[in-house]
Amino acid sequence: MSLVERDQRVVWHPFTQAKTDKAPLPIVKAKNSVLTAEDGKEYIDCNSSWWVNVHGHGHPHIGKAISDQFQEIDHIVLAGATHPKVVELAERIVEVLPSDFTRVFYSDNGSTAVEVAIKMVMQYWFNKGIEKKRFLALEGAYHGDTFGAMSLGQRGYFNKPFEAFFFEADYLPFPSEDKEAECLAKAEELFKSGEFAGVIVEPLVQGSAGMQMYRPEFLNQLMKLAKQYDVLFIFDEVMTGWGRTGKMFAMNHCDDTPDIVCLSKGITGGTLPLGLTVTKEHIFEAFLHDEKTKALLHGHSYTGNPLACAAACATLDIFETKESQDNIHRICEKHAAFRARIDGTYKLSDLRQCGTILAVEIEVGEGSSYFASIREEAVEFFYDNGMLLRPLGNVLFLNPPYCTTNKQLDYCYDKIEEFLKMKAV
Ligand SMILES: Cc1ncc(COP(=O)(O)O)c(C=O)c1O
């Protein structure tokens, strides 16, 4: 029986309609930016394997760090115990973030990092005895698949069966430049009620919505309003962190910083699951009390797993190299040149870039939808041409590992243009 046949008998795939979707690609090896299938065919990993594999697959430095750590401690409970790597990583995270972040809470993935942030905000006000229960988010948002994260995400076909169980949230329209003033006015109107506990955004780029981009100037203004009305601000940098926007974090493009930031995905270079919720000291202080129930009574079995922490420290080591920073810069420039090359030539509803993320939105009559039919054609075309590029609806996008070579990038650009010549003229 082939790998795919065995898979189809027992594996339940995420975001997949098993009845109608194509069988999965059987990948048996991954190195740098190249994935090798069971039949030997190679694919360029155009989206860093769900946006996590920032330094490329099988990086020897990360592999060694995990292996070395395994010889020391594989796992230890983080309630009532600690270990060197969990401390080292927290020290390095607060070092790499802007200076007023001081506390690192550990969990397992992007959704839990967000879930923890939401619970922190809820309990912050609860502990202070202040009645603030409303949350503000952006239309089009995706913050993960746990209930709190879903409650603050875009309502619609992804979440329909669960919607009756969500807590209420208010939404601002997507803050495209022409809507910024309207969004800010609406935010202020809502904040004036004094009922808002928190606001959450994917800063600068909404990933799952189709790599939709907006300006740091808007975030500066929204942060100012939140501060003025005492609303806690969460940046969900699960996707935008780790160099994706051209700077280490999206917040590095802004004038101010949020109260809480959620990190995951690229943090272990795509090797092990890890989520971090990092806060400023005033958030942590709101949980200090003689009463035990004022503590954040939340945790996961794998919280602060030493192997994941070692992988994250090694990932940070690589970010500290000139080569890695040069690569990020190089990809930003290559994307910009490609953008200039195709701008105005094809029937696109938008062509946009933020750092190492390039998005090509093909004009389709049916509007931008995850299920747009052009998506299936694109997936097929890129598979055939040796690229694992999973479009978001009618949005083709590249967010490749930073080790992706110029030759590989040029190949991807040429193939994207070939697709546009067929489908967007
Ligand atoms: C902005 C953002 N937040 C949260 C998540 C959820 O992360 P995870 O899939 O690791 O649970 C994602 C995943 O794509 C994301 O893009």
The ligand as an SDF file (V2000), in Angstrom:
LIG
                    3D

 16 16  0  0  0  0  0  0  0  0999 V2000
   -1.9940   35.5480   13.0830 C   0  0  0  0  0  0  0  0  0  0  0  0
   -2.2050   34.1380   13.5510 C   0  0  0  0  0  0  0  0  0  0  0  0
   -2.5610   33.9160   14.8150 N   0  0  0  0  0  0  0  0  0  0  0  0
   -2.7350   32.6720   15.2900 C   0  0  0  0  0  0  0  0  0  0  0  0
   -2.5760   31.5840   14.4770 C   0  0  0  0  0  0  0  0  0  0  0  0
   -2.7880   30.2040   15.0180 C   0  0  0  0  0  0  0  0  0  0  0  0
   -1.5730   29.5430   15.1370 O   0  0  0  0  0  0  0  0  0  0  0  0
   -1.5380   27.9590   15.2300 P   0  0  0  0  0  0  0  0  0  0  0  0
   -1.9290   27.4430   13.8920 O   0  0  0  0  0  0  0  0  0  0  0  0
   -0.1180   27.6480   15.5770 O   0  0  0  0  0  0  0  0  0  0  0  0
   -2.4800   27.5450   16.3010 O   0  0  0  0  0  0  0  0  0  0  0  0
   -2.2140   31.7710   13.1470 C   0  0  0  0  0  0  0  0  0  0  0  0
   -2.0570   30.6250   12.2430 C   0  0  0  0  0  0  0  0  0  0  0  0
   -2.0060   30.7350   11.0500 O   0  0  0  0  0  0  0  0  0  0  0  0
   -2.0220   33.0860   12.6680 C   0  0  0  0  0  0  0  0  0  0  0  0
   -1.6840   33.3290   11.3920 O   0  0  0  0  0  0  0  0  0  0  0  0
  1  2  1  0
  2  3  1  0
  2 15  2  0
  3  4  2  0
  4  5  1  0
  5  6  1  0
  5 12  2  0
  6  7  1  0
  7  8  1  0
  8  9  2  0
  8 10  1  0
  8 11  1  0
 12 13  1  0
 12 15  1  0
 13 14  2  0
 15 16  1  0
M  END
$$$$
